[in-house]
Amino acid sequence: MRPDKHLTEGPPPLTPAVFHILVALVDGERHGYSIMQEIAHQTEGQFLIGPTTLYRSIKRMLEDGLIVEVDERPDPELDDERRRYYRLTGAGQQVAIAETRRLTRAVSIAREKLFPGGAFPQSALEEGY
């Protein structure tokens, strides 16, 4: 059975790892360890990514044109020459924007269903609700 057209329009949903990597690169070029640190920071430690997931995701993102490896390097005296730096492409930014919109709609639907009438209690934002 073929899915409805409206369900397949646009890019497919991203994995959480790919989404967070794209968001981590919005501010500029980063190397792998820096990406992992930024993801931990931006999620307040709620989402941690290990090296295997990171580099598998990066490989796929490079193939898909969402990111590029950067040739320019920081001052060698301030950096480890083995590090590879990555930059978000225009396509990567557009995919991140599309995914942000998709997630925003999903959260909106969840709030409407879980909190009918728009009564979204502050306690719902607290851990352990």
N, C-alpha and C positions, 0 to 999 in steps of 0.2 A: 504494500500500500504506500502510495506516494504522499508525503506530508503536504499540507496546504501551503500555497505559495507565500502567504503572509507570515508563515512561521519560518521561512527560509530566506527572507530578504535580508540583505545586509550581511556583514561579517558574522561568522559564528561566535558564540560566547568564548571569551578567553579563559584560560586556566587562571586561578588566582596568582600563581607564580608569574606568568607572563604579564598580567595586568600590573602587578606591583613592580616588576622590573621596568616596564614602560613608564610608570609614574615616577620611579626613582631617577630615571634619565631625563625627565622634563627639565630639570634645573641645569643640566649640562652633562658633560662627559664624566664617566666614572669607570673604574676598574672593578673586577668581580667582587673583591672583598668589600669595597666601598658600597657597591650595590646591596650586598647582604646587610651591611650596617644601616644603610638608609631605609631599607624595608623594615628592619626591626624598629628603627626610630619612628617612621611614619605610622606604624601600626601599634606603637607603644608596647612592642614585644608580643602582640597577639598573633602575629604571623611571622614565623621564622623560616628562612629558606636555607637549605644546605647546599654545599658545593655541587653535588651531583645534579640536583634539580636545577640549580642556577645555570650550570654549563650546558645541560641538555636543552634548557629553554633558550639560552643564548644562541646555541647552534641553530635551532629551528627559527628563531627570530631573524638571524642573519640570512638564512635561506629564503625567508618570506619577505625580506627587505624592510623589516620594521626597525632594525637598527643596523649600524655599520661599525666596523672596527676602525678606529682612528689611527692614522699614521703618525700624526704629530704627538710628541711626548713631552711631558714636563722636563724640567732640568734634571739630567741624569743623576746629579749629586743629591737630589731631593726625592728620587724615585727609584724603585727596583725595576731594572730593565726587562725583567720577565713578565711584568704586568701588561695586560692588554686592556686598552681603553675602548669604551663603546659610546656611541652617540645615537640618539633617537633620530629617525628619518621623518620626513613629512608624512609618509604613509603610516609610520608608527604612531605619530601624534594623532592622526585622523582615526586610527583604530582605537587608541586610548580614549579619545573623545566619544566615539561610538559606544564603547563599552561602558563608559561613565554614564552615558544617557540610558543604556539598557539597565544598568544596576539601579539608577535613580528611579526608573519606572517600576522595577521589581520591588524596591523598598516602599514606594508609594502604595502599590497594591497590597503589600504585606501590612502596612499600617492601617489601611482602610479595612482590611479583613480582621485584623487582630484588635483594633481599637475603633469599633464602629462609632460614627458620629464625630470623629476627629478628636476624641478625648485620648490624647497620647500622654500618659502620665510620665513625669520626670523619672520616676522609679524604673520605668521601662528601659531607660538608658544605663542604669546601674547594673553592674555585674551581678549575676545570680538572681535576676528578676524572676 
